[in-house]
Structure formats: structure tokens, C-alpha cells
Amino acid sequence: MDLRGTLRQAEQQVARSARRGAERAKAGVEAMEAGILRTLKAHRNSAESPSPMSAHPEQESEPAAKVRTGIVSVNGQDVGKVRCTGGR
């Protein structure tokens, strides 16, 4: 095989590899889209169906506000008063 034949064969191999890669990428994207749509459909169906908790709306209450306490301990030692040293 001469140089031209070798180059032609290499170009054809690169083209086949690129086609296979594009087909795999397309299949991956389609699988991902199908998974997302399946998840959205399941979420939508669960949102439409009444849950046992929503059967009694008068018993539902808003969650209590989370109280932020600040820093309580540093390196395992309790902090009595918060002091700002300015990073010194």
C-alpha cells in the first residue's frame, strides 16, 4: 500500500470513529432526556395524587422558624462571648 492509500484509510477510520462517537453521544443524550422526562412525570404524578398528610389540612402547620444561635464552641471549648479580633 502506498502513502496515499494509507492516508485515505486513516481518514476513513477517523470518519468512522467520529460517526460512532456522535451516535454514542446522541444515544446518551436521548437516554438522559428520557430519564429526566420519566422523573418529571413521576414527580408530576406524585404531586397530583393526594398524600396522607394532605388529607387533613387543618392539622398541617408551618414548620417552626429555625433559631440561629451563632457560634457555641471553638475547638471543643465553649465560647461565652463573641469577640471580633479582626483576624489578628
DAJOCOR-V534119 format. One record per pair of residues at least 4 apart in sequence whose ideal C-beta (glycine too) atoms are under 8 Angstrom apart, sorted by the first residue. I is the first residue (numbers start at 1). J is the second residue. D is the distance in whole Angstrom. If there is no record, write none. Layout:
{{I/J/D} {I/J/D}}
//
This chain:
{{1/5/4} {1/6/6} {1/9/8} {2/6/7} {3/7/6} {4/8/6} {5/9/6} {6/10/6} {7/11/6} {8/12/6} {9/13/6} {10/14/6} {11/15/6} {12/16/6} {13/17/6} {14/18/6} {15/19/6} {16/20/6} {17/21/6} {18/22/6} {19/23/6} {20/24/6} {21/25/6} {22/26/6} {23/27/6} {24/28/6} {25/29/6} {26/30/6} {27/31/6} {28/32/6} {29/33/6} {30/34/6} {31/35/6} {32/36/6} {33/37/6} {34/38/6} {35/39/6} {36/40/6} {37/41/6} {38/42/6} {39/43/6} {40/44/6} {41/45/6} {42/46/6} {43/47/6} {44/48/6} {45/49/6} {46/51/8} {50/54/5} {50/55/6} {51/55/8} {53/60/7} {54/60/7} {56/60/7} {70/82/6} {71/79/6} {71/82/6} {72/78/7} {72/79/6} {73/77/6} {73/78/5} {73/79/6} {74/79/6}}
//
